[in-house]
Amino acid sequence: MRLDKHALLGQLADRLQQSDRLAHRAEAEAREAARSLATESEKKEDGRAALEFGSLATGQAQRARRVQEELQALTKFGQAEVPRFPRQGPVALGAIVDVSTEDEEGFSERTFFVLPAGAGTELTGPGGDGFLSVITPASPVGRALMGRKAGDTVEVMLAGEVREWTVLEVA
């Protein structure tokens, strides 16, 4: 499982920048809608709609701020040397972790990239080969995996279900 972590970090940064652009665009559109509705008429319905669009714009601005904070954390992390892990080493920030789980459809494998930001983002492996899910140490999966080694089994509560995952490899 040798993946170029710097390429994956770049891919995540691109996704976060795209999310930032979308949030700013949505904020601007909501603010414009709030202004145009408020000035067209003094009707109560228009006033309520203007307030709703204003709230939507505020929410999008907060989303953009969170994305900027994530980008800063990711940039800071990427500026340091991205850690390498021995195959049997413990999971820590910067690790790529292969896990297996069993469900009603049988055994399956997943790959996680433990980073300080970007939780829930799906990254594509080199040449579009496979997917990695970004997790943070603060997420339920991240908390369960931190410090674990290949061969360890962890239980994680997701969507009201307990899932058992076995760490296959750390890189």
MODELLER restraints for C-alpha pairs under 7 A, 6 or more apart:
rsr = mdl.restraints
at = mdl.atoms
rsr.add(forms.Gaussian(group=physical.xy_distance, feature=features.Distance(at['CA:1:A'], at['CA:171:A']), mean=6.97, stdev=0.5))
rsr.add(forms.Gaussian(group=physical.xy_distance, feature=features.Distance(at['CA:8:A'], at['CA:123:A']), mean=6.98, stdev=0.5))
rsr.add(forms.Gaussian(group=physical.xy_distance, feature=features.Distance(at['CA:12:A'], at['CA:123:A']), mean=6.96, stdev=0.5))
rsr.add(forms.Gaussian(group=physical.xy_distance, feature=features.Distance(at['CA:13:A'], at['CA:71:A']), mean=6.54, stdev=0.5))
rsr.add(forms.Gaussian(group=physical.xy_distance, feature=features.Distance(at['CA:16:A'], at['CA:67:A']), mean=6.37, stdev=0.5))
rsr.add(forms.Gaussian(group=physical.xy_distance, feature=features.Distance(at['CA:16:A'], at['CA:71:A']), mean=6.72, stdev=0.5))
rsr.add(forms.Gaussian(group=physical.xy_distance, feature=features.Distance(at['CA:20:A'], at['CA:64:A']), mean=5.20, stdev=0.5))
rsr.add(forms.Gaussian(group=physical.xy_distance, feature=features.Distance(at['CA:20:A'], at['CA:67:A']), mean=5.93, stdev=0.5))
rsr.add(forms.Gaussian(group=physical.xy_distance, feature=features.Distance(at['CA:23:A'], at['CA:60:A']), mean=5.31, stdev=0.5))
rsr.add(forms.Gaussian(group=physical.xy_distance, feature=features.Distance(at['CA:23:A'], at['CA:61:A']), mean=6.83, stdev=0.5))
rsr.add(forms.Gaussian(group=physical.xy_distance, feature=features.Distance(at['CA:23:A'], at['CA:63:A']), mean=6.44, stdev=0.5))
rsr.add(forms.Gaussian(group=physical.xy_distance, feature=features.Distance(at['CA:23:A'], at['CA:64:A']), mean=5.41, stdev=0.5))
rsr.add(forms.Gaussian(group=physical.xy_distance, feature=features.Distance(at['CA:24:A'], at['CA:60:A']), mean=6.86, stdev=0.5))
rsr.add(forms.Gaussian(group=physical.xy_distance, feature=features.Distance(at['CA:24:A'], at['CA:61:A']), mean=6.69, stdev=0.5))
rsr.add(forms.Gaussian(group=physical.xy_distance, feature=features.Distance(at['CA:24:A'], at['CA:64:A']), mean=6.37, stdev=0.5))
rsr.add(forms.Gaussian(group=physical.xy_distance, feature=features.Distance(at['CA:26:A'], at['CA:60:A']), mean=6.49, stdev=0.5))
rsr.add(forms.Gaussian(group=physical.xy_distance, feature=features.Distance(at['CA:27:A'], at['CA:57:A']), mean=4.34, stdev=0.5))
rsr.add(forms.Gaussian(group=physical.xy_distance, feature=features.Distance(at['CA:27:A'], at['CA:60:A']), mean=5.08, stdev=0.5))
rsr.add(forms.Gaussian(group=physical.xy_distance, feature=features.Distance(at['CA:27:A'], at['CA:61:A']), mean=6.01, stdev=0.5))
rsr.add(forms.Gaussian(group=physical.xy_distance, feature=features.Distance(at['CA:30:A'], at['CA:53:A']), mean=5.15, stdev=0.5))
rsr.add(forms.Gaussian(group=physical.xy_distance, feature=features.Distance(at['CA:30:A'], at['CA:54:A']), mean=6.55, stdev=0.5))
rsr.add(forms.Gaussian(group=physical.xy_distance, feature=features.Distance(at['CA:30:A'], at['CA:56:A']), mean=6.32, stdev=0.5))
rsr.add(forms.Gaussian(group=physical.xy_distance, feature=features.Distance(at['CA:30:A'], at['CA:57:A']), mean=5.06, stdev=0.5))
rsr.add(forms.Gaussian(group=physical.xy_distance, feature=features.Distance(at['CA:31:A'], at['CA:53:A']), mean=6.49, stdev=0.5))
rsr.add(forms.Gaussian(group=physical.xy_distance, feature=features.Distance(at['CA:31:A'], at['CA:54:A']), mean=5.87, stdev=0.5))
rsr.add(forms.Gaussian(group=physical.xy_distance, feature=features.Distance(at['CA:31:A'], at['CA:57:A']), mean=5.60, stdev=0.5))
rsr.add(forms.Gaussian(group=physical.xy_distance, feature=features.Distance(at['CA:33:A'], at['CA:53:A']), mean=6.47, stdev=0.5))
rsr.add(forms.Gaussian(group=physical.xy_distance, feature=features.Distance(at['CA:34:A'], at['CA:50:A']), mean=4.15, stdev=0.5))
rsr.add(forms.Gaussian(group=physical.xy_distance, feature=features.Distance(at['CA:34:A'], at['CA:51:A']), mean=6.82, stdev=0.5))
rsr.add(forms.Gaussian(group=physical.xy_distance, feature=features.Distance(at['CA:34:A'], at['CA:53:A']), mean=5.07, stdev=0.5))
rsr.add(forms.Gaussian(group=physical.xy_distance, feature=features.Distance(at['CA:34:A'], at['CA:54:A']), mean=5.68, stdev=0.5))
rsr.add(forms.Gaussian(group=physical.xy_distance, feature=features.Distance(at['CA:35:A'], at['CA:50:A']), mean=6.93, stdev=0.5))
rsr.add(forms.Gaussian(group=physical.xy_distance, feature=features.Distance(at['CA:37:A'], at['CA:46:A']), mean=5.66, stdev=0.5))
rsr.add(forms.Gaussian(group=physical.xy_distance, feature=features.Distance(at['CA:37:A'], at['CA:50:A']), mean=5.65, stdev=0.5))
rsr.add(forms.Gaussian(group=physical.xy_distance, feature=features.Distance(at['CA:38:A'], at['CA:46:A']), mean=6.30, stdev=0.5))
rsr.add(forms.Gaussian(group=physical.xy_distance, feature=features.Distance(at['CA:38:A'], at['CA:47:A']), mean=5.84, stdev=0.5))
rsr.add(forms.Gaussian(group=physical.xy_distance, feature=features.Distance(at['CA:38:A'], at['CA:50:A']), mean=5.67, stdev=0.5))
rsr.add(forms.Gaussian(group=physical.xy_distance, feature=features.Distance(at['CA:70:A'], at['CA:117:A']), mean=5.13, stdev=0.5))
rsr.add(forms.Gaussian(group=physical.xy_distance, feature=features.Distance(at['CA:70:A'], at['CA:118:A']), mean=6.69, stdev=0.5))
rsr.add(forms.Gaussian(group=physical.xy_distance, feature=features.Distance(at['CA:73:A'], at['CA:116:A']), mean=6.43, stdev=0.5))
rsr.add(forms.Gaussian(group=physical.xy_distance, feature=features.Distance(at['CA:73:A'], at['CA:117:A']), mean=6.53, stdev=0.5))
rsr.add(forms.Gaussian(group=physical.xy_distance, feature=features.Distance(at['CA:74:A'], at['CA:116:A']), mean=6.47, stdev=0.5))
rsr.add(forms.Gaussian(group=physical.xy_distance, feature=features.Distance(at['CA:74:A'], at['CA:117:A']), mean=6.07, stdev=0.5))
rsr.add(forms.Gaussian(group=physical.xy_distance, feature=features.Distance(at['CA:82:A'], at['CA:94:A']), mean=6.42, stdev=0.5))
rsr.add(forms.Gaussian(group=physical.xy_distance, feature=features.Distance(at['CA:83:A'], at['CA:94:A']), mean=5.96, stdev=0.5))
rsr.add(forms.Gaussian(group=physical.xy_distance, feature=features.Distance(at['CA:84:A'], at['CA:171:A']), mean=6.32, stdev=0.5))
rsr.add(forms.Gaussian(group=physical.xy_distance, feature=features.Distance(at['CA:85:A'], at['CA:95:A']), mean=6.84, stdev=0.5))
rsr.add(forms.Gaussian(group=physical.xy_distance, feature=features.Distance(at['CA:85:A'], at['CA:170:A']), mean=6.50, stdev=0.5))
rsr.add(forms.Gaussian(group=physical.xy_distance, feature=features.Distance(at['CA:85:A'], at['CA:171:A']), mean=4.86, stdev=0.5))
rsr.add(forms.Gaussian(group=physical.xy_distance, feature=features.Distance(at['CA:86:A'], at['CA:170:A']), mean=6.97, stdev=0.5))
rsr.add(forms.Gaussian(group=physical.xy_distance, feature=features.Distance(at['CA:86:A'], at['CA:171:A']), mean=6.35, stdev=0.5))
rsr.add(forms.Gaussian(group=physical.xy_distance, feature=features.Distance(at['CA:87:A'], at['CA:169:A']), mean=5.84, stdev=0.5))
rsr.add(forms.Gaussian(group=physical.xy_distance, feature=features.Distance(at['CA:87:A'], at['CA:170:A']), mean=5.15, stdev=0.5))
rsr.add(forms.Gaussian(group=physical.xy_distance, feature=features.Distance(at['CA:87:A'], at['CA:171:A']), mean=5.81, stdev=0.5))
rsr.add(forms.Gaussian(group=physical.xy_distance, feature=features.Distance(at['CA:88:A'], at['CA:149:A']), mean=5.79, stdev=0.5))
rsr.add(forms.Gaussian(group=physical.xy_distance, feature=features.Distance(at['CA:88:A'], at['CA:150:A']), mean=5.43, stdev=0.5))
rsr.add(forms.Gaussian(group=physical.xy_distance, feature=features.Distance(at['CA:88:A'], at['CA:169:A']), mean=6.87, stdev=0.5))
rsr.add(forms.Gaussian(group=physical.xy_distance, feature=features.Distance(at['CA:88:A'], at['CA:170:A']), mean=6.47, stdev=0.5))
rsr.add(forms.Gaussian(group=physical.xy_distance, feature=features.Distance(at['CA:89:A'], at['CA:149:A']), mean=5.73, stdev=0.5))
rsr.add(forms.Gaussian(group=physical.xy_distance, feature=features.Distance(at['CA:89:A'], at['CA:170:A']), mean=6.45, stdev=0.5))
rsr.add(forms.Gaussian(group=physical.xy_distance, feature=features.Distance(at['CA:90:A'], at['CA:147:A']), mean=4.72, stdev=0.5))
rsr.add(forms.Gaussian(group=physical.xy_distance, feature=features.Distance(at['CA:90:A'], at['CA:148:A']), mean=5.08, stdev=0.5))
rsr.add(forms.Gaussian(group=physical.xy_distance, feature=features.Distance(at['CA:90:A'], at['CA:149:A']), mean=4.62, stdev=0.5))
rsr.add(forms.Gaussian(group=physical.xy_distance, feature=features.Distance(at['CA:91:A'], at['CA:145:A']), mean=6.40, stdev=0.5))
rsr.add(forms.Gaussian(group=physical.xy_distance, feature=features.Distance(at['CA:91:A'], at['CA:146:A']), mean=5.01, stdev=0.5))
rsr.add(forms.Gaussian(group=physical.xy_distance, feature=features.Distance(at['CA:91:A'], at['CA:147:A']), mean=4.79, stdev=0.5))
rsr.add(forms.Gaussian(group=physical.xy_distance, feature=features.Distance(at['CA:91:A'], at['CA:148:A']), mean=5.44, stdev=0.5))
rsr.add(forms.Gaussian(group=physical.xy_distance, feature=features.Distance(at['CA:91:A'], at['CA:149:A']), mean=6.34, stdev=0.5))
rsr.add(forms.Gaussian(group=physical.xy_distance, feature=features.Distance(at['CA:91:A'], at['CA:170:A']), mean=6.48, stdev=0.5))
rsr.add(forms.Gaussian(group=physical.xy_distance, feature=features.Distance(at['CA:92:A'], at['CA:146:A']), mean=5.59, stdev=0.5))
rsr.add(forms.Gaussian(group=physical.xy_distance, feature=features.Distance(at['CA:92:A'], at['CA:147:A']), mean=6.23, stdev=0.5))
rsr.add(forms.Gaussian(group=physical.xy_distance, feature=features.Distance(at['CA:93:A'], at['CA:114:A']), mean=5.29, stdev=0.5))
rsr.add(forms.Gaussian(group=physical.xy_distance, feature=features.Distance(at['CA:93:A'], at['CA:115:A']), mean=5.62, stdev=0.5))
rsr.add(forms.Gaussian(group=physical.xy_distance, feature=features.Distance(at['CA:94:A'], at['CA:113:A']), mean=6.76, stdev=0.5))
rsr.add(forms.Gaussian(group=physical.xy_distance, feature=features.Distance(at['CA:94:A'], at['CA:114:A']), mean=5.27, stdev=0.5))
rsr.add(forms.Gaussian(group=physical.xy_distance, feature=features.Distance(at['CA:94:A'], at['CA:115:A']), mean=5.59, stdev=0.5))
rsr.add(forms.Gaussian(group=physical.xy_distance, feature=features.Distance(at['CA:95:A'], at['CA:113:A']), mean=5.87, stdev=0.5))
rsr.add(forms.Gaussian(group=physical.xy_distance, feature=features.Distance(at['CA:95:A'], at['CA:114:A']), mean=5.42, stdev=0.5))
rsr.add(forms.Gaussian(group=physical.xy_distance, feature=features.Distance(at['CA:95:A'], at['CA:170:A']), mean=6.36, stdev=0.5))
rsr.add(forms.Gaussian(group=physical.xy_distance, feature=features.Distance(at['CA:95:A'], at['CA:171:A']), mean=5.61, stdev=0.5))
rsr.add(forms.Gaussian(group=physical.xy_distance, feature=features.Distance(at['CA:96:A'], at['CA:111:A']), mean=6.87, stdev=0.5))
rsr.add(forms.Gaussian(group=physical.xy_distance, feature=features.Distance(at['CA:96:A'], at['CA:112:A']), mean=5.60, stdev=0.5))
rsr.add(forms.Gaussian(group=physical.xy_distance, feature=features.Distance(at['CA:96:A'], at['CA:113:A']), mean=4.45, stdev=0.5))
rsr.add(forms.Gaussian(group=physical.xy_distance, feature=features.Distance(at['CA:96:A'], at['CA:114:A']), mean=6.41, stdev=0.5))
rsr.add(forms.Gaussian(group=physical.xy_distance, feature=features.Distance(at['CA:96:A'], at['CA:170:A']), mean=5.79, stdev=0.5))
rsr.add(forms.Gaussian(group=physical.xy_distance, feature=features.Distance(at['CA:96:A'], at['CA:171:A']), mean=5.10, stdev=0.5))
rsr.add(forms.Gaussian(group=physical.xy_distance, feature=features.Distance(at['CA:97:A'], at['CA:111:A']), mean=5.51, stdev=0.5))
rsr.add(forms.Gaussian(group=physical.xy_distance, feature=features.Distance(at['CA:97:A'], at['CA:112:A']), mean=5.09, stdev=0.5))
rsr.add(forms.Gaussian(group=physical.xy_distance, feature=features.Distance(at['CA:97:A'], at['CA:113:A']), mean=6.36, stdev=0.5))
rsr.add(forms.Gaussian(group=physical.xy_distance, feature=features.Distance(at['CA:97:A'], at['CA:169:A']), mean=5.82, stdev=0.5))
rsr.add(forms.Gaussian(group=physical.xy_distance, feature=features.Distance(at['CA:97:A'], at['CA:170:A']), mean=4.70, stdev=0.5))
rsr.add(forms.Gaussian(group=physical.xy_distance, feature=features.Distance(at['CA:97:A'], at['CA:171:A']), mean=6.47, stdev=0.5))
rsr.add(forms.Gaussian(group=physical.xy_distance, feature=features.Distance(at['CA:98:A'], at['CA:109:A']), mean=6.90, stdev=0.5))
rsr.add(forms.Gaussian(group=physical.xy_distance, feature=features.Distance(at['CA:98:A'], at['CA:110:A']), mean=5.80, stdev=0.5))
rsr.add(forms.Gaussian(group=physical.xy_distance, feature=features.Distance(at['CA:98:A'], at['CA:111:A']), mean=4.45, stdev=0.5))
rsr.add(forms.Gaussian(group=physical.xy_distance, feature=features.Distance(at['CA:98:A'], at['CA:112:A']), mean=6.49, stdev=0.5))
rsr.add(forms.Gaussian(group=physical.xy_distance, feature=features.Distance(at['CA:98:A'], at['CA:167:A']), mean=6.11, stdev=0.5))
rsr.add(forms.Gaussian(group=physical.xy_distance, feature=features.Distance(at['CA:98:A'], at['CA:168:A']), mean=5.33, stdev=0.5))
rsr.add(forms.Gaussian(group=physical.xy_distance, feature=features.Distance(at['CA:98:A'], at['CA:169:A']), mean=5.20, stdev=0.5))
rsr.add(forms.Gaussian(group=physical.xy_distance, feature=features.Distance(at['CA:98:A'], at['CA:170:A']), mean=6.59, stdev=0.5))
rsr.add(forms.Gaussian(group=physical.xy_distance, feature=features.Distance(at['CA:99:A'], at['CA:109:A']), mean=5.58, stdev=0.5))
rsr.add(forms.Gaussian(group=physical.xy_distance, feature=features.Distance(at['CA:99:A'], at['CA:110:A']), mean=5.42, stdev=0.5))
rsr.add(forms.Gaussian(group=physical.xy_distance, feature=features.Distance(at['CA:99:A'], at['CA:111:A']), mean=6.29, stdev=0.5))
rsr.add(forms.Gaussian(group=physical.xy_distance, feature=features.Distance(at['CA:99:A'], at['CA:165:A']), mean=6.02, stdev=0.5))
rsr.add(forms.Gaussian(group=physical.xy_distance, feature=features.Distance(at['CA:99:A'], at['CA:166:A']), mean=5.30, stdev=0.5))
rsr.add(forms.Gaussian(group=physical.xy_distance, feature=features.Distance(at['CA:99:A'], at['CA:167:A']), mean=4.46, stdev=0.5))
rsr.add(forms.Gaussian(group=physical.xy_distance, feature=features.Distance(at['CA:99:A'], at['CA:168:A']), mean=5.17, stdev=0.5))
rsr.add(forms.Gaussian(group=physical.xy_distance, feature=features.Distance(at['CA:100:A'], at['CA:107:A']), mean=6.75, stdev=0.5))
rsr.add(forms.Gaussian(group=physical.xy_distance, feature=features.Distance(at['CA:100:A'], at['CA:108:A']), mean=5.56, stdev=0.5))
rsr.add(forms.Gaussian(group=physical.xy_distance, feature=features.Distance(at['CA:100:A'], at['CA:109:A']), mean=4.26, stdev=0.5))
rsr.add(forms.Gaussian(group=physical.xy_distance, feature=features.Distance(at['CA:100:A'], at['CA:110:A']), mean=6.32, stdev=0.5))
rsr.add(forms.Gaussian(group=physical.xy_distance, feature=features.Distance(at['CA:100:A'], at['CA:165:A']), mean=5.52, stdev=0.5))
rsr.add(forms.Gaussian(group=physical.xy_distance, feature=features.Distance(at['CA:100:A'], at['CA:166:A']), mean=5.28, stdev=0.5))
rsr.add(forms.Gaussian(group=physical.xy_distance, feature=features.Distance(at['CA:100:A'], at['CA:167:A']), mean=6.70, stdev=0.5))
rsr.add(forms.Gaussian(group=physical.xy_distance, feature=features.Distance(at['CA:100:A'], at['CA:168:A']), mean=6.81, stdev=0.5))
rsr.add(forms.Gaussian(group=physical.xy_distance, feature=features.Distance(at['CA:101:A'], at['CA:107:A']), mean=5.58, stdev=0.5))
rsr.add(forms.Gaussian(group=physical.xy_distance, feature=features.Distance(at['CA:101:A'], at['CA:108:A']), mean=5.50, stdev=0.5))
rsr.add(forms.Gaussian(group=physical.xy_distance, feature=features.Distance(at['CA:101:A'], at['CA:109:A']), mean=6.35, stdev=0.5))
rsr.add(forms.Gaussian(group=physical.xy_distance, feature=features.Distance(at['CA:101:A'], at['CA:164:A']), mean=6.10, stdev=0.5))
rsr.add(forms.Gaussian(group=physical.xy_distance, feature=features.Distance(at['CA:101:A'], at['CA:165:A']), mean=4.77, stdev=0.5))
rsr.add(forms.Gaussian(group=physical.xy_distance, feature=features.Distance(at['CA:101:A'], at['CA:166:A']), mean=6.52, stdev=0.5))
rsr.add(forms.Gaussian(group=physical.xy_distance, feature=features.Distance(at['CA:102:A'], at['CA:108:A']), mean=6.25, stdev=0.5))
rsr.add(forms.Gaussian(group=physical.xy_distance, feature=features.Distance(at['CA:111:A'], at['CA:132:A']), mean=4.97, stdev=0.5))
rsr.add(forms.Gaussian(group=physical.xy_distance, feature=features.Distance(at['CA:111:A'], at['CA:133:A']), mean=6.36, stdev=0.5))
rsr.add(forms.Gaussian(group=physical.xy_distance, feature=features.Distance(at['CA:112:A'], at['CA:132:A']), mean=5.29, stdev=0.5))
rsr.add(forms.Gaussian(group=physical.xy_distance, feature=features.Distance(at['CA:112:A'], at['CA:133:A']), mean=4.78, stdev=0.5))
rsr.add(forms.Gaussian(group=physical.xy_distance, feature=features.Distance(at['CA:112:A'], at['CA:134:A']), mean=5.69, stdev=0.5))
rsr.add(forms.Gaussian(group=physical.xy_distance, feature=features.Distance(at['CA:112:A'], at['CA:135:A']), mean=6.47, stdev=0.5))
rsr.add(forms.Gaussian(group=physical.xy_distance, feature=features.Distance(at['CA:113:A'], at['CA:132:A']), mean=6.46, stdev=0.5))
rsr.add(forms.Gaussian(group=physical.xy_distance, feature=features.Distance(at['CA:113:A'], at['CA:133:A']), mean=6.14, stdev=0.5))
rsr.add(forms.Gaussian(group=physical.xy_distance, feature=features.Distance(at['CA:113:A'], at['CA:134:A']), mean=4.81, stdev=0.5))
rsr.add(forms.Gaussian(group=physical.xy_distance, feature=features.Distance(at['CA:113:A'], at['CA:135:A']), mean=6.09, stdev=0.5))
rsr.add(forms.Gaussian(group=physical.xy_distance, feature=features.Distance(at['CA:114:A'], at['CA:134:A']), mean=6.03, stdev=0.5))
rsr.add(forms.Gaussian(group=physical.xy_distance, feature=features.Distance(at['CA:114:A'], at['CA:135:A']), mean=5.05, stdev=0.5))
rsr.add(forms.Gaussian(group=physical.xy_distance, feature=features.Distance(at['CA:114:A'], at['CA:136:A']), mean=5.41, stdev=0.5))
rsr.add(forms.Gaussian(group=physical.xy_distance, feature=features.Distance(at['CA:114:A'], at['CA:137:A']), mean=6.85, stdev=0.5))
rsr.add(forms.Gaussian(group=physical.xy_distance, feature=features.Distance(at['CA:114:A'], at['CA:142:A']), mean=6.97, stdev=0.5))
rsr.add(forms.Gaussian(group=physical.xy_distance, feature=features.Distance(at['CA:115:A'], at['CA:134:A']), mean=6.64, stdev=0.5))
rsr.add(forms.Gaussian(group=physical.xy_distance, feature=features.Distance(at['CA:115:A'], at['CA:135:A']), mean=6.21, stdev=0.5))
rsr.add(forms.Gaussian(group=physical.xy_distance, feature=features.Distance(at['CA:115:A'], at['CA:136:A']), mean=5.20, stdev=0.5))
rsr.add(forms.Gaussian(group=physical.xy_distance, feature=features.Distance(at['CA:116:A'], at['CA:136:A']), mean=5.43, stdev=0.5))
rsr.add(forms.Gaussian(group=physical.xy_distance, feature=features.Distance(at['CA:117:A'], at['CA:136:A']), mean=6.26, stdev=0.5))
rsr.add(forms.Gaussian(group=physical.xy_distance, feature=features.Distance(at['CA:118:A'], at['CA:134:A']), mean=6.18, stdev=0.5))
rsr.add(forms.Gaussian(group=physical.xy_distance, feature=features.Distance(at['CA:119:A'], at['CA:134:A']), mean=5.07, stdev=0.5))
rsr.add(forms.Gaussian(group=physical.xy_distance, feature=features.Distance(at['CA:119:A'], at['CA:135:A']), mean=4.59, stdev=0.5))
rsr.add(forms.Gaussian(group=physical.xy_distance, feature=features.Distance(at['CA:119:A'], at['CA:136:A']), mean=5.71, stdev=0.5))
rsr.add(forms.Gaussian(group=physical.xy_distance, feature=features.Distance(at['CA:120:A'], at['CA:133:A']), mean=6.16, stdev=0.5))
rsr.add(forms.Gaussian(group=physical.xy_distance, feature=features.Distance(at['CA:120:A'], at['CA:134:A']), mean=5.48, stdev=0.5))
rsr.add(forms.Gaussian(group=physical.xy_distance, feature=features.Distance(at['CA:120:A'], at['CA:135:A']), mean=6.20, stdev=0.5))
rsr.add(forms.Gaussian(group=physical.xy_distance, feature=features.Distance(at['CA:121:A'], at['CA:133:A']), mean=5.85, stdev=0.5))
rsr.add(forms.Gaussian(group=physical.xy_distance, feature=features.Distance(at['CA:121:A'], at['CA:134:A']), mean=5.34, stdev=0.5))
rsr.add(forms.Gaussian(group=physical.xy_distance, feature=features.Distance(at['CA:122:A'], at['CA:131:A']), mean=6.38, stdev=0.5))
rsr.add(forms.Gaussian(group=physical.xy_distance, feature=features.Distance(at['CA:122:A'], at['CA:132:A']), mean=5.65, stdev=0.5))
rsr.add(forms.Gaussian(group=physical.xy_distance, feature=features.Distance(at['CA:122:A'], at['CA:133:A']), mean=4.66, stdev=0.5))
rsr.add(forms.Gaussian(group=physical.xy_distance, feature=features.Distance(at['CA:122:A'], at['CA:134:A']), mean=6.36, stdev=0.5))
rsr.add(forms.Gaussian(group=physical.xy_distance, feature=features.Distance(at['CA:123:A'], at['CA:131:A']), mean=5.56, stdev=0.5))
rsr.add(forms.Gaussian(group=physical.xy_distance, feature=features.Distance(at['CA:123:A'], at['CA:132:A']), mean=5.08, stdev=0.5))
rsr.add(forms.Gaussian(group=physical.xy_distance, feature=features.Distance(at['CA:123:A'], at['CA:133:A']), mean=6.26, stdev=0.5))
rsr.add(forms.Gaussian(group=physical.xy_distance, feature=features.Distance(at['CA:124:A'], at['CA:130:A']), mean=5.96, stdev=0.5))
rsr.add(forms.Gaussian(group=physical.xy_distance, feature=features.Distance(at['CA:124:A'], at['CA:131:A']), mean=4.64, stdev=0.5))
rsr.add(forms.Gaussian(group=physical.xy_distance, feature=features.Distance(at['CA:124:A'], at['CA:132:A']), mean=6.31, stdev=0.5))
rsr.add(forms.Gaussian(group=physical.xy_distance, feature=features.Distance(at['CA:125:A'], at['CA:131:A']), mean=5.63, stdev=0.5))
rsr.add(forms.Gaussian(group=physical.xy_distance, feature=features.Distance(at['CA:125:A'], at['CA:132:A']), mean=6.98, stdev=0.5))
rsr.add(forms.Gaussian(group=physical.xy_distance, feature=features.Distance(at['CA:135:A'], at['CA:142:A']), mean=5.82, stdev=0.5))
rsr.add(forms.Gaussian(group=physical.xy_distance, feature=features.Distance(at['CA:136:A'], at['CA:142:A']), mean=5.38, stdev=0.5))
rsr.add(forms.Gaussian(group=physical.xy_distance, feature=features.Distance(at['CA:137:A'], at['CA:143:A']), mean=5.26, stdev=0.5))
rsr.add(forms.Gaussian(group=physical.xy_distance, feature=features.Distance(at['CA:137:A'], at['CA:146:A']), mean=6.81, stdev=0.5))
rsr.add(forms.Gaussian(group=physical.xy_distance, feature=features.Distance(at['CA:140:A'], at['CA:156:A']), mean=6.70, stdev=0.5))
rsr.add(forms.Gaussian(group=physical.xy_distance, feature=features.Distance(at['CA:141:A'], at['CA:156:A']), mean=6.28, stdev=0.5))
rsr.add(forms.Gaussian(group=physical.xy_distance, feature=features.Distance(at['CA:144:A'], at['CA:154:A']), mean=6.23, stdev=0.5))
rsr.add(forms.Gaussian(group=physical.xy_distance, feature=features.Distance(at['CA:144:A'], at['CA:156:A']), mean=6.62, stdev=0.5))
rsr.add(forms.Gaussian(group=physical.xy_distance, feature=features.Distance(at['CA:149:A'], at['CA:167:A']), mean=6.52, stdev=0.5))
rsr.add(forms.Gaussian(group=physical.xy_distance, feature=features.Distance(at['CA:150:A'], at['CA:167:A']), mean=4.80, stdev=0.5))
rsr.add(forms.Gaussian(group=physical.xy_distance, feature=features.Distance(at['CA:150:A'], at['CA:168:A']), mean=4.96, stdev=0.5))
rsr.add(forms.Gaussian(group=physical.xy_distance, feature=features.Distance(at['CA:150:A'], at['CA:169:A']), mean=5.13, stdev=0.5))
rsr.add(forms.Gaussian(group=physical.xy_distance, feature=features.Distance(at['CA:150:A'], at['CA:170:A']), mean=6.61, stdev=0.5))
rsr.add(forms.Gaussian(group=physical.xy_distance, feature=features.Distance(at['CA:151:A'], at['CA:166:A']), mean=6.21, stdev=0.5))
rsr.add(forms.Gaussian(group=physical.xy_distance, feature=features.Distance(at['CA:151:A'], at['CA:167:A']), mean=5.39, stdev=0.5))
rsr.add(forms.Gaussian(group=physical.xy_distance, feature=features.Distance(at['CA:151:A'], at['CA:168:A']), mean=5.97, stdev=0.5))
rsr.add(forms.Gaussian(group=physical.xy_distance, feature=features.Distance(at['CA:152:A'], at['CA:166:A']), mean=5.70, stdev=0.5))
rsr.add(forms.Gaussian(group=physical.xy_distance, feature=features.Distance(at['CA:152:A'], at['CA:167:A']), mean=5.52, stdev=0.5))
rsr.add(forms.Gaussian(group=physical.xy_distance, feature=features.Distance(at['CA:153:A'], at['CA:164:A']), mean=6.74, stdev=0.5))
rsr.add(forms.Gaussian(group=physical.xy_distance, feature=features.Distance(at['CA:153:A'], at['CA:165:A']), mean=5.53, stdev=0.5))
rsr.add(forms.Gaussian(group=physical.xy_distance, feature=features.Distance(at['CA:153:A'], at['CA:166:A']), mean=4.22, stdev=0.5))
rsr.add(forms.Gaussian(group=physical.xy_distance, feature=features.Distance(at['CA:153:A'], at['CA:167:A']), mean=6.25, stdev=0.5))
rsr.add(forms.Gaussian(group=physical.xy_distance, feature=features.Distance(at['CA:154:A'], at['CA:164:A']), mean=5.64, stdev=0.5))
rsr.add(forms.Gaussian(group=physical.xy_distance, feature=features.Distance(at['CA:154:A'], at['CA:165:A']), mean=5.38, stdev=0.5))
rsr.add(forms.Gaussian(group=physical.xy_distance, feature=features.Distance(at['CA:154:A'], at['CA:166:A']), mean=6.40, stdev=0.5))
rsr.add(forms.Gaussian(group=physical.xy_distance, feature=features.Distance(at['CA:155:A'], at['CA:162:A']), mean=6.31, stdev=0.5))
rsr.add(forms.Gaussian(group=physical.xy_distance, feature=features.Distance(at['CA:155:A'], at['CA:163:A']), mean=5.48, stdev=0.5))
rsr.add(forms.Gaussian(group=physical.xy_distance, feature=features.Distance(at['CA:155:A'], at['CA:164:A']), mean=4.45, stdev=0.5))
rsr.add(forms.Gaussian(group=physical.xy_distance, feature=features.Distance(at['CA:155:A'], at['CA:165:A']), mean=6.39, stdev=0.5))
rsr.add(forms.Gaussian(group=physical.xy_distance, feature=features.Distance(at['CA:156:A'], at['CA:162:A']), mean=5.51, stdev=0.5))
rsr.add(forms.Gaussian(group=physical.xy_distance, feature=features.Distance(at['CA:156:A'], at['CA:163:A']), mean=5.20, stdev=0.5))
rsr.add(forms.Gaussian(group=physical.xy_distance, feature=features.Distance(at['CA:156:A'], at['CA:164:A']), mean=6.42, stdev=0.5))
rsr.add(forms.Gaussian(group=physical.xy_distance, feature=features.Distance(at['CA:157:A'], at['CA:163:A']), mean=6.15, stdev=0.5))
